[in-house]
Amino acid sequence: MEFSDVISIAGYAIEAVGVLVVVVGSMLSSFVFVRSFRQLPEGIAYRTYRRQLGRSIILGLEFLIAGDIIRTVIVADTLENVAVLGMIILIRTFLGLTLHLEVEGRWPWQPDKNDPP
């Protein structure tokens, strides 16, 4: 087995972890939502569900980006593949930023209102 094969497998494994994070996070978020739906005040269960689900998706996107970087830059280092990787990273970064804004109600670089000064 060549070095590039090992790196390619590592890239796919990291991407698989990203998919697993999204799937397991979605299932856990849904399970918690169903369990707490009648116990929490109106709207709180839904907002908590959206926040947990969004965080799972954001974390999964990070793993997917890492896997793409490893496979594209290390294994297939043509200019066309790097350009495709750049577009994928831009799209996934945009998704991550907008999901963060939707879930947290602030941009990632803005301080959290709950953090002490």
N, C-alpha and C positions, 0 to 999 in steps of 0.2 A: 504494500500500500504506500503510495506516494504522499509527500507532505501536503500537497494541494488537496488530495482526497480527504485527509484528516481534517484540514481546515474547512473544507466544504461540508463535511459531516457535522463539525462543530457549529457552523453557521445554521444549518438546518435544525440542529438540536436546540439552539437558542431560539430560533423562530418557533419551534414546537412548544417550548416553554412559554413563549408569548401567547400562543393560541390557548394553551392550557390555563394560563392566568386569566384570560378573558372568560373562558368557559366556566372554570371553577368559581371565579369571582361573580359571574352572573348567576350561577346556581345558588351560591351562598347568599348573595344579596336578595334573591327572590325568596329563598327559604326564610330568611329573617323578616322580610316584608310580610309574607303570609302569616308568620307566627305573631308578629307585633301589630298587625293591621287593626285589630279590634281593641287592643290594649292601650295604644297611644292616642293622644288627642288628634282630631281631624287635621290632616295635612302633614303632620310630623312624620308619620310612617312613610308617606310618599316622598317627602324631601330627603329623609334618611336613605331610602331605597335608591333614589336618583344619585345621591352623593356617593354611596358605596359602589353602585354600578359604574358610575363615571370614573371613579378611582381605579377600578379593575381594568377598564378599557384603556385608561391612560398608561397604567403600568404595563399592560400587554403591548401597547404600541411601542414603548421603550425597548422591550425585548425584540420586537419585530424589526425595529430600526437597527439594533445592534447586530442581529443576524444578517440583515441585508448588507451592512457595512463589511462584515467579515467575509461573506461570500463574494461580494462584488469586487472589493479592493484587493483582497489577497488572492482569490482564485481566478477571477476573470478581469484583468486589469486593462481592458481596452478603453479607449476614450468614449466610445458609445455606451459601454456598460457603466462607466463612471457618471456619464450624463443622465442615464436612466436612474441610477442610484440617487443622484442629486435631486431629481424630480420627485422620487419616492420619499426621500427625507423631507423635502419641502412640504409635500402634501401631508405626511404623517405629523410633522411638527405643527403645521397649521391646525390639524385636527386636535392634537394634544393641547395646544394653547386655547382653542375655543372650548374644548371640553373642560379644561381647568377653569376658565371664566364661567362657564355654565354651572359647574359643580360648586366651586368655592365662592363665586360672586366677586372675584377680583382676579387681576392678572397675576401670574406667578412672581413677578418682581415687586408687587405691592405688598406692604406688610399686612399681616393678619391682624384684624381688629381685636382678636382675643389674646394676642401675644402681649406680654407686659413691655412697656417702653424701655 
